[in-house]
């Protein structure tokens, strides 16, 4: 079923044959009018791609492909870049492409210079990575004085939250993609400690908003650890999550660790659960393994 879905999604990847410079804009997510539609060929097997795909750790392969995916957004549009990213799964070069979707969103934001327009132009695919990447980029790219950063980012978070509320009802995907992406951005900004990010996500007092925002925040926090070697990762595993007093924070963070391990092991559930044994705290290890099992349902 999963394979058939991916084949269907990728087979439908038609994109505008014009470059954004020729068209004056990127093709919209819901329309590819203007220009002859062509079937995306998956990006080809360039030397750059071939080198990236030799890396042992799947997450490292995605990091390596960042420049290629962002160039594809600039020359062929976001839909082409998303389709290329999904084609890597069809070709069994990857087991997921969510991080590549983030790169598409970041590149779209650079083109539009307006996060709402970029968010609206995001194609679906790669577990909504494009939408998450737009919000991550928007918050992370704020140039702030360190002594003013916390107050400024709290204000930005309130502004984004209000716009997220205007996108759709809370039980519909646009809202959750928006708030989840905000959580990514709060951590990616680098201005705030994780504890402060938690307090920002909790600022509204709304539990649904808090959990959705924290889901993105903890995911982003864990992802930075996935850039290192497995030996280093396991050594640092007990330190990834702070010693939160709130059990819900501990659960969400530990679950994100388990999900991150699934990324790191190319969706090897058995190995990811073994890695959860390095967490240290027994209950957090249980939550980590639960997060690993749930990772197959998709991110965000």
MARPA-941916 format. One record per residue: x, y, z of N, C-alpha, C in turn; residue in one letter. Coordinates in steps of 0.001 Angstrom, whole numbers. Layout:
BEGIN
- X|Y|Z|X|Y|Z|X|Y|Z|a
...
//
This chain:
BEGIN
- 836|-1204|0|0|0|0|869|1251|0|x
- 1893|1287|894|2757|2459|956|3485|2652|-370|x
- 3954|1549|-970|4678|1652|-2237|3767|2172|-3337|x
- 2515|1662|-3383|1586|2111|-4419|1285|3592|-4277|x
- 1148|4048|-3032|881|5470|-2814|2034|6310|-3318|x
- 3249|5877|-3019|4407|6654|-3447|4540|6660|-4957|x
- 4237|5522|-5595|4280|5473|-7049|3264|6435|-7628|x
- 2049|6420|-7062|1000|7303|-7570|1395|8763|-7409|x
- 1892|9116|-6205|2247|10514|-5957|3349|10974|-6887|x
- 4374|10147|-7064|5497|10556|-7885|5142|10531|-9355|x
- 4309|9571|-9760|3916|9503|-11164|3136|10734|-11574|x
- 2496|11387|-10615|1732|12591|-10914|2550|13856|-10833|x
- 3853|13737|-10724|4711|14901|-10549|4968|15588|-11878|x
- 4057|16458|-12249|4229|17282|-13436|4651|18665|-12991|x
- 5544|19285|-13743|5962|20615|-13335|6103|21524|-14543|x
- 6072|22802|-14275|6192|23822|-15301|7582|23731|-15910|x
- 7663|23639|-17219|8956|23485|-17868|9759|24775|-17887|x
- 9112|25910|-17559|9843|27166|-17510|10554|27318|-16174|x
- 11641|28075|-16153|12292|28400|-14895|11481|29482|-14203|x
- 11650|29659|-12888|10954|30740|-12196|11271|32109|-12800|x
- 12510|32271|-13272|12882|33549|-13865|12083|33824|-15134|x
- 11810|32777|-15916|11040|32938|-17149|9555|33118|-16853|x
- 9073|32387|-15861|7644|32424|-15563|7261|33607|-14684|x
- 8236|34139|-13958|7951|35258|-13065|7504|34813|-11693|x
- 7257|33524|-11535|6853|32975|-10240|7035|31473|-10289|x
- 7040|30840|-9133|7081|29392|-9100|5698|28848|-9398|x
- 5595|27627|-9936|4276|27029|-10112|3612|26824|-8767|x
- 2323|27136|-8700|1571|26969|-7462|1385|25490|-7168|x
- 1201|25176|-5888|1061|23778|-5494|-135|23110|-6136|x
- -1190|23865|-6411|-2414|23267|-6941|-2544|23437|-8449|x
- -1565|24053|-9086|-1680|24325|-10512|-313|24363|-11153|x
- -231|23828|-12348|1025|23872|-13090|769|24448|-14469|x
- -124|25440|-14541|-466|26000|-15830|669|26875|-16357|x
- 697|27054|-17674|1701|27901|-18290|2973|27127|-18557|x
- 3143|26646|-19774|4318|25853|-20076|3942|24405|-20246|x
- 4685|23708|-21074|4357|22313|-21351|4694|21441|-20161|x
- 3728|20659|-19644|4017|19781|-18518|4883|18616|-18970|x
- 5829|18259|-18146|6699|17135|-18468|6785|16236|-17251|x
- 7056|14977|-17471|7181|14031|-16367|8561|14166|-15767|x
- 8597|14388|-14467|9875|14549|-13799|10659|13250|-13859|x
- 11943|13355|-14144|12748|12148|-14293|13474|11747|-13022|x
- 13146|12394|-11911|13779|12006|-10651|15113|12668|-10428|x
- 15477|13645|-11224|16694|14382|-10964|17937|13775|-11570|x
- 17799|12567|-12131|18955|11965|-12768|19960|11472|-11740|x
- 20986|10783|-12206|22017|10260|-11332|23285|11084|-11489|x
- 23241|12330|-11070|24384|13213|-11185|25506|12741|-10271|x
- 26714|13240|-10547|27848|12897|-9694|27598|13357|-8260|x
- 26971|14532|-8116|26674|15059|-6789|25750|14119|-6030|x
- 24691|13681|-6697|23760|12753|-6058|24444|11435|-5739|x
- 25194|10916|-6693|25852|9626|-6499|26782|9660|-5288|x
- 27493|10764|-5117|28394|10894|-3974|27602|10911|-2674|x
- 26514|11658|-2646|25695|11742|-1434|25121|10380|-1057|x
- 24707|9627|-2049|24049|8352|-1774|25019|7261|-1347|x
- 26315|7547|-1375|27289|6577|-867|27428|6656|650|x
- 26901|7716|1251|27028|7875|2701|26216|6803|3419|x
- 26774|6266|4487|26147|5139|5178|24850|5522|5887|x
- 24819|6689|6510|23663|7103|7311|22685|7880|6437|x
- 21431|7446|6424|20445|8072|5545|20268|9558|5841|x
- 20252|9930|7093|20087|11346|7434|21231|12165|6844|x
- 22428|11606|6842|23581|12309|6270|23429|12449|4753|x
- 22776|11490|4113|22522|11608|2667|21618|12801|2389|x
- 20596|12971|3231|19691|14104|3025|20408|15432|3254|x
- 21248|15496|4271|22026|16713|4503|22887|17037|3288|x
- 23472|16011|2710|24358|16180|1562|23611|16706|338|x
- 22339|16354|202|21553|16740|-976|20899|18114|-846|x
- 21166|18829|236|20517|20129|450|20722|21077|-731|x
- 21960|21260|-1155|22228|22217|-2237|21532|21811|-3530|x
- 21535|20516|-3827|20909|20043|-5063|19407|20327|-5056|x
- 18760|20037|-3943|17314|20250|-3860|16982|21737|-3948|x
- 17743|22569|-3265|17471|24010|-3308|17721|24583|-4703|x
- 18732|24084|-5407|18959|24532|-6788|17798|24126|-7674|x
- 17255|22943|-7428|16138|22480|-8239|14908|23358|-8021|x
- 14692|23811|-6790|13588|24737|-6535|13785|26007|-7354|x
- 15010|26501|-7397|15298|27752|-8095|15176|27627|-9610|x
- 15485|26456|-10148|15498|26308|-11604|14259|25631|-12164|x
- 13616|24764|-11368|12484|23997|-11880|11199|24182|-11078|x
- 11323|24720|-9869|10135|24945|-9058|10006|23958|-7918|x
- 9172|24268|-6927|9044|23435|-5734|8447|22061|-5999|x
- 7504|21979|-6928|6894|20681|-7203|7917|19720|-7780|x
- 8757|20217|-8678|9808|19378|-9248|10757|18885|-8165|x
- 11120|19775|-7248|12044|19397|-6183|11423|18370|-5241|x
- 10124|18537|-4917|9442|17561|-4065|9345|16217|-4759|x
- 9036|16246|-6045|8906|14994|-6782|10247|14271|-6879|x
- 11304|15030|-7093|12637|14427|-7103|12917|13769|-5752|x
- 12585|14474|-4682|12830|13945|-3342|12059|12651|-3113|x
- 10793|12622|-3545|10002|11399|-3389|10509|10281|-4295|x
- 11096|10652|-5434|11612|9626|-6342|12752|8844|-5703|x
- 13463|9460|-4766|14547|8760|-4081|14011|7590|-3266|x
- 12773|7725|-2770|12157|6621|-2037|11785|5501|-3004|x
- 11201|5875|-4139|10837|4882|-5146|12066|4109|-5607|x
- 13173|4811|-5721|14421|4185|-6173|15150|3465|-5046|x
- 14549|3480|-3854|15096|2819|-2668|16440|3405|-2234|x
- 16665|4663|-2572|17860|5354|-2106|17625|5978|-735|x
- 16347|6146|-378|15946|6714|909|14709|5965|1397|x
- 14448|6063|2699|13187|5536|3221|12212|6663|3545|x
- 12687|7905|3597|11804|9064|3749|12518|10290|3197|x
- 11777|11366|2994|12371|12561|2373|11949|13833|3099|x
- 11559|13707|4356|11005|14859|5070|11990|16028|5150|x
- 13241|15742|5464|14221|16818|5573|14423|17510|4230|x
- 14388|16744|3141|14501|17356|1815|13325|18301|1578|x
- 12152|17935|2094|10998|18820|2000|11238|20133|2734|x
- 11915|20067|3875|12273|21293|4593|13111|22208|3702|x
- 14047|21618|2972|14904|22431|2100|14083|23118|1013|x
- 13076|22425|509|12193|23034|-495|11507|24258|107|x
- 11007|24124|1328|10346|25244|1992|11277|26417|2233|x
- 12501|26136|2648|13468|27207|2881|13774|27955|1587|x
- 13911|27204|488|14193|27836|-802|13002|28657|-1289|x
- 11804|28159|-1066|10600|28908|-1438|10511|30216|-665|x
- 10845|30166|613|10800|31369|1436|11774|32414|911|x
- 12956|31976|492|13951|32910|-36|13442|33589|-1302|x
- 12656|32864|-2100|12131|33430|-3349|10994|34405|-3079|x
- 10055|34011|-2238|8865|34828|-1992|9115|35970|-1012|x
- 10029|35757|-61|10297|36745|984|9024|37082|1766|x
- 8110|36136|1833|6840|36295|2552|6412|34894|2947|x
- 6414|34617|4247|6220|33229|4649|4827|32714|4332|x
- 3820|33562|4382|2461|33100|4086|2348|32701|2618|x
- 2930|33508|1718|2913|33177|293|3703|31904|26|x
- 4859|31775|675|5674|30579|487|4952|29342|1011|x
- 4329|29464|2178|3580|28359|2781|2459|27912|1844|x
- 1756|28874|1266|638|28567|372|1108|27922|-922|x
- 2347|28204|-1323|2882|27649|-2568|3486|26267|-2386|x
- 3548|25779|-1148|4168|24477|-885|3340|23336|-1465|x
- 3959|22459|-2251|3272|21227|-2648|3221|20277|-1450|x
- 2265|19383|-1451|2241|18349|-424|3214|17252|-832|x
- 3702|16543|132|4659|15479|-129|5752|15509|917|x
- 6486|14400|1035|7567|14293|2023|7068|14685|3411|x
- 5873|14223|3731|5278|14427|5057|5224|15916|5415|x
- 4818|16716|4431|4605|18159|4612|5874|18895|5026|x
- 7014|18366|4603|8285|18996|4962|8419|20414|4452|x
- 7851|20703|3275|7944|22052|2719|7287|23058|3653|x
- 6090|22745|4126|5371|23655|5019|6169|23900|6303|x
- 6719|22824|6857|7512|22962|8073|8752|23812|7806|x
- 9377|23595|6650|10600|24325|6320|10386|25813|6155|x
- 9236|26195|5620|8932|27626|5467|8902|28309|6834|x
- 8169|27730|7779|8068|28345|9112|9395|28288|9844|x
- 10095|27169|9701|11412|27059|10334|12321|28181|9838|x
- 12343|28360|8518|13196|29388|7942|12792|30781|8361|x
- 11495|31029|8417|11013|32369|8754|11466|32785|10152|x
- 11288|31912|11119|11675|32258|12490|13194|32263|12634|x
- 13849|31274|12036|15297|31135|12203|16077|32267|11549|x
- 15525|32885|10518|16260|33912|9785|16090|35317|10365|x
- 15374|35441|11463|15213|36757|12075|16554|37242|12624|x
- 16951|38442|12241|18197|39032|12745|17869|39852|13989|x
- 18241|39328|15143|17854|39958|16406|19072|40177|17300|x
- 19008|41199|18116|20035|41387|19132|19814|40350|20226|x
- 20886|39671|20655|20721|38615|21662|19962|39061|22903|x
- 20187|40312|23344|19526|40761|24567|18044|41060|24361|x
- 17614|41114|23115|16208|41383|22809|15512|40169|22187|x
- 16273|39109|21959|15776|37990|21158|14546|37324|21754|x
- 14572|37042|23059|13455|36292|23640|12139|37052|23517|x
- 12159|38334|23858|10935|39138|23758|10475|39221|22308|x
- 11438|39423|21392|11092|39546|19975|10502|38255|19432|x
- 11099|37127|19780|10621|35851|19252|9266|35488|19851|x
- 9036|35841|21095|7698|35615|21661|6655|36400|20865|x
- 7008|37615|20468|6093|38410|19649|5883|37800|18281|x
- 6966|37307|17668|6869|36654|16363|6000|35404|16468|x
- 6180|34651|17555|5394|33430|17747|3907|33748|17845|x
- 3558|34814|18547|2142|35199|18649|1597|35612|17279|x
- 2412|36342|16527|2002|36766|15178|1763|35556|14277|x
- 2707|34611|14302|2578|33408|13480|1370|32593|13921|x
- 1183|32447|15231|56|31663|15748|-1272|32238|15278|x
- -1385|33554|15273|-2626|34189|14817|-2877|33896|13340|x
- -1817|33938|12542|-1975|33661|11109|-2277|32182|10889|x
- -1647|31306|11678|-1957|29873|11581|-3446|29643|11815|x
- -4001|30354|12799|-5431|30214|13102|-6303|30648|11934|x
- -5799|31578|11117|-6590|32072|9987|-6516|31154|8770|x
- -5570|30200|8785|-5381|29332|7621|-6451|28254|7517|x
- -6853|27720|8648|-7850|26640|8637|-8309|26376|10058|x
- -9333|25540|10179|-9749|25079|11501|-8639|24215|12089|x
- -8636|24074|13391|-7547|23347|14042|-7549|21854|13751|x
- -8676|21335|13309|-8718|19914|12979|-8409|19669|11504|x
- -7902|20685|10811|-7533|20547|9407|-6021|20712|9264|x
- -5421|20069|8242|-3958|20019|8120|-3224|21352|8095|x
- -3683|22393|7387|-2868|23621|7331|-2497|24182|8699|x
- -3426|24141|9645|-3135|24685|10969|-2018|23902|11653|x
- -2116|22580|11655|-1104|21783|12352|254|21892|11672|x
- 282|21956|10338|1557|22116|9637|2205|23439|10006|x
- 1391|24458|10142|1873|25797|10465|2447|25850|11884|x
- 1705|25365|12845|2141|25434|14242|3325|24503|14484|x
- 3305|23327|13869|4430|22403|13981|5693|23060|13425|x
- 5563|23725|12285|6706|24419|11694|7229|25531|12584|x
- 6321|26222|13272|6734|27251|14223|7640|26649|15290|x
- 7277|25481|15788|8117|24816|16788|9515|24556|16265|x
- 9609|24090|15012|10924|23904|14386|11710|25209|14419|x
- 11058|26288|13999|11739|27568|13884|12225|28123|15207|x
- 11462|27911|16263|11861|28417|17574|13199|27828|18005|x
- 13401|26550|17716|14676|25911|18057|15758|26293|17054|x
- 15409|26270|15767|16398|26543|14720|16943|27962|14789|x
- 16197|28882|15402|16668|30267|15499|17981|30364|16263|x
- 18186|29451|17202|19424|29451|17976|19475|30484|19086|x
- 18427|31279|19221|18422|32332|20235|17975|31839|21606|x
- 17203|30764|21627|16532|30358|22860|17025|29005|23352|x
- 17061|28835|24671|17296|27509|25237|16060|26656|24976|x
- 16210|25344|25074|15059|24471|24844|13977|24733|25886|x
- 14390|25015|27112|13413|25303|28165|12602|26561|27836|x
- 13264|27563|27250|12552|28786|26868|11617|28521|25698|x
- 12064|27699|24754|11197|27322|23634|9926|26664|24162|x
- 10085|25790|25139|8921|25131|25736|7960|26173|26305|x
- 8486|27165|26986|7614|28184|27578|6923|29022|26508|x
- 7591|29239|25361|6956|29972|24261|5801|29155|23693|x
- 6035|27861|23478|4972|26997|22956|3788|26926|23916|x
- 4057|27079|25191|2993|27010|26194|2334|28361|26447|x
- 2835|29402|25779|2408|30763|26081|923|31016|25943|x
- 284|30344|24994|-1146|30601|24770|-2033|29925|25803|x
- -1479|28927|26493|-2280|28187|27460|-3203|27171|26825|x
- -3123|27018|25500|-3974|26078|24764|-3219|24766|24576|x
- -3760|23664|25072|-3043|22394|25067|-2793|21878|23655|x
- -3750|22059|22750|-3564|21576|21379|-2433|22330|20697|x
- -2414|23639|20865|-1330|24448|20309|6|24033|20918|x
- 34|23871|22236|1278|23539|22931|1872|22233|22430|x
- 1060|21184|22368|1565|19870|21958|2031|19894|20506|x
- 1305|20586|19637|1682|20658|18223|2975|21439|18047|x
- 3095|22548|18742|4305|23365|18689|5504|22602|19257|x
- 5310|21947|20394|6400|21189|21006|6822|20009|20138|x
- 5876|19437|19391|6236|18346|18491|7294|18784|17495|x
- 7109|19969|16908|8106|20496|15982|9389|20892|16683|x
- 9266|21477|17876|10445|21942|18608|11351|20784|19015|x
- 10772|19736|19595|11587|18604|20025|12182|17868|18826|x
- 11435|17807|17740|11950|17172|16534|13199|17903|16040|x
- 13109|19229|15995|14252|20035|15551|15430|19887|16507|x
- 15143|19828|17791|16193|19673|18797|16936|18356|18606|x
- 16202|17286|18393|16819|15971|18222|17576|15895|16900|x
- 17030|16510|15864|17638|16397|14539|19081|16871|14510|x
- 19425|17853|15305|20800|18365|15284|21796|17307|15754|x
- 21320|16356|16551|22199|15282|17009|22403|14212|15936|x
- 21540|14184|14942|21620|13141|13917|22707|13416|12891|x
- 23374|14558|12989|24419|14907|12033|25759|14277|12384|x
- 25867|13662|13558|27138|13106|14006|27168|11593|13763|x
- 28285|10963|14096|28418|9520|13895|27570|8764|14912|x
- 27316|7489|14630|26505|6691|15552|27183|6560|16905|x
- 28487|6369|16910|29207|6241|18176|29040|7497|19027|x
- 29191|8658|18399|29022|9921|19126|27576|10102|19572|x
- 26641|9724|18709|25224|9873|19024|24845|9060|20252|x
- 25283|7810|20300|24941|6958|21436|25578|7476|22721|x
- 26772|8021|22615|27440|8574|23796|26671|9766|24361|x
- 26075|10563|23457|25364|11767|23876|23876|11531|24152|x
- 23375|10357|23822|21937|10089|23944|21359|10429|25323|x
- 22029|10076|26434|21436|10406|27738|21289|11906|27977|x
- 22008|12727|27205|21997|14176|27416|21074|14920|26451|x
- 20478|14225|25485|19695|14923|24460|18535|15690|25078|x
- 17783|15038|25917|16626|15695|26542|17000|16230|27924|x
- 16707|17497|28192|16952|18036|29538|16111|17294|30577|x
- 16437|17480|31835|15688|16831|32915|14461|17670|33260|x
- 13466|17575|32392|12229|18325|32617|11501|17796|33853|x
- 10889|18697|34605|10051|18277|35729|8677|17827|35242|x
- 8205|18428|34160|6894|18101|33608|6984|16779|32827|x
- 6187|15801|33198|6287|14491|32558|5915|14545|31083|x
- 4999|15444|30707|4595|15562|29307|5768|16028|28445|x
- 6552|16955|28962|7726|17418|28223|8730|16281|28058|x
- 8919|15514|29118|9836|14370|29049|9353|13365|28011|x
- 8051|13110|27996|7492|12140|27057|7664|12599|25612|x
- 7329|13857|25339|7415|14361|23971|8855|14380|23473|x
- 9777|14750|24340|11180|14792|23941|11720|13384|23699|x
- 11437|12467|24614|11919|11092|24458|11319|10440|23219|x
- 10057|10716|22948|9416|10188|21746|10096|10720|20487|x
- 10480|12001|20514|11187|12585|19371|12552|11939|19180|x
- 13190|11537|20274|14467|10829|20171|14267|9509|19436|x
- 13217|8772|19805|12936|7507|19131|12667|7690|17657|x
- 11912|8727|17322|11634|9009|15920|12915|9379|15187|x
- 13765|10163|15847|15042|10528|15239|15917|9313|14980|x
- 15898|8368|15898|16672|7139|15697|16168|6365|14479|x
- 14872|6413|14246|14327|5758|13055|14871|6404|11787|x
- 14966|7711|11785|15570|8406|10642|17011|7960|10472|x
- 17722|7932|11597|19156|7642|11564|19427|6237|11037|x
- 18539|5301|11350|18747|3897|10968|18001|3509|9697|x
- 17494|4491|8953|16720|4219|7735|15514|3334|8042|x
- 14791|3704|9087|13549|3047|9483|13743|1595|9916|x
- 14862|1325|10562|15120|4|11132|14585|13|12569|x
- 13360|-468|12740|12699|-384|14041|13482|-1108|15127|x
- 13982|-2287|14819|14706|-3067|15822|15955|-2326|16295|x
- 16723|-1792|15355|17946|-1078|15728|17614|212|16480|x
- 16591|935|16035|16212|2180|16702|15813|1913|18149|x
- 15083|824|18381|14663|512|19743|15849|85|20600|x
- 16832|-568|19986|18061|-886|20718|18766|397|21155|x
- 18800|1376|20255|19448|2652|20567|18728|3373|21699|x
- 17417|3162|21799|16656|3781|22894|17132|3292|24260|x
- 17798|2151|24285|18338|1642|25541|19434|2517|26118|x
- 19974|3407|25303|21027|4309|25763|20471|5578|26401|x
- 19162|5739|26395|18564|6955|26945|18893|7117|28424|x
- 18922|6022|29158|19290|6078|30573|18098|5891|31479|x
- 17176|6827|31478|15982|6739|32310|15043|5673|31750|x
- 14550|4786|32628|13727|3666|32167|12468|4136|31452|x
- 11702|5040|32091|10446|5486|31493|10692|6235|30187|x
- 11729|7049|30139|12036|7754|28904|12445|6776|27806|x
- 13072|5672|28200|13394|4632|27227|12136|4014|26637|x
- 11122|3825|27483|9833|3308|27007|9218|4282|26011|x
- 9218|5565|26354|8656|6579|25454|9455|6668|24154|x
- 10758|6506|24263|11616|6522|23074|11228|5396|22125|x
- 11041|4200|22672|10665|3061|21827|9274|3260|21227|x
- 8370|3867|21987|7043|4177|21436|7167|5157|20276|x
- 8038|6152|20425|8259|7116|19352|8820|6464|18106|x
- 9697|5483|18303|10263|4765|17160|9174|3992|16418|x
- 8291|3337|17180|7217|2569|16541|6258|3482|15784|x
- 5997|4656|16357|5044|5579|15737|5630|6317|14540|x
- 6943|6279|14385|7598|7067|13331|7152|6663|11938|x
- 6741|5424|11773|6331|4972|10441|5033|5618|9969|x
- 4298|6238|10882|3047|6893|10475|3301|8251|9850|x
- 4529|8764|9939|4874|10022|9269|5048|11167|10224|x
- 5808|12150|9767|6127|13323|10576|5110|14420|10403|x
- 4866|15147|11531|4112|16393|11514|2762|16305|10916|x
//
